[in-house]
Amino acid sequence: MNNKVKVTETLALPQPFLGWKLYVVLVILLTLALAPAFWFIRAAATEVTKYSAYSFESYCREALEQQDFAQVLRICAGAARSALDQDTHLGLAYLFEAKAHAGLGDIPSALAHFEAAARFWVRRYYATRPQDRREAEAFGRELGQSLLGQGDSQGALRAYSAAGVASGDPVRYLYDLASTLQEEEKKALWVAEPFIILEDFNSVEAAPAPALEPQAELVSAASIEAASITGGNSATVSLAANSGAEALRLSVPAYVPLGPKPFGLRAYARASGAANVQWLITYWFEAAHVSTMTLDPPSGTLEMGWLEFSIARPFYQERKEAAELEGYAADDGFINGFGIKVPPGPASQVSLDRVDLYLPAGTAPDAP
């Protein structure tokens, strides 16, 4: 009987081409090589996020708190470039830029950006947050007070005026300003009755435009000129001959809520080649979706052919009575534009100077 011995062979597993320690080293080296790329992508994503319309605000506020004003300006510039189909954040960006320029001591740039914020919020009144308006008003009051203390009454007037426009309720604001300033400050700021500037035409964006789209072809050119009756700028519009039956209405946007407190509007215009021009005020009533208009003749003629329009009447009561006759509510009404009405006629040139909101003589600053 044959006894066969069964032999079991143990096969050794093949060793890796490289040792396992070397594999670990390669993994570590690869990770270290890719880490900068990961960090770069993360930093780039964070940088892009800074400019987003939805997140730039927090980065700006952090930079303002740290007094890194150059960083604020960089973020705001990026936020402006990112405004494609979403631009409602630009008013706040202008405000942050104004604060940054003020922090750097560049007051002319601070005023220019602050006025840009106020002008933007006039046009986007429906998308402006109340807290942004309060912040702008506080900043403008502080800047105006500082400039007034330095003897710069014109700069102070610009700051106070932009604050009033940005506040969203310039009438209420002017009453409050007139009641809180000291007598010496009032004398430095105003020669006569208290007023703020609603529009001073410092930007070509402020040039008046036809209220009716079909009349746009009548405007051949628009520019901002250094000559005006008030010593500032004026918006000049060259008009082609109007042979139609309808007068041309040139206007700029405004946002002046109507209320029981009395106030007046004062404006200046000059029309070369046009006669019988009238000052135009348009009103909008939000809930009723109703638009109305009033026309006023010049109240006086000044030098160099300038016409003065000084209009002080109970706007709220007037519009309320008209609304009751038509059957709609006037409580949410506001002035949404003003300008000039030019009758049909030959080619002409129209210039608009500063538009002021003032408290009529004898009006107490703390009027109800």
Summary of the structure (lengths in Angstrom):
residues: 368
radius of gyration: 31.6
end to end distance: 129.2
largest distance: 142.7
contacts: 1094
relative contact order: 0.10
helix: 45%
strand: 23%
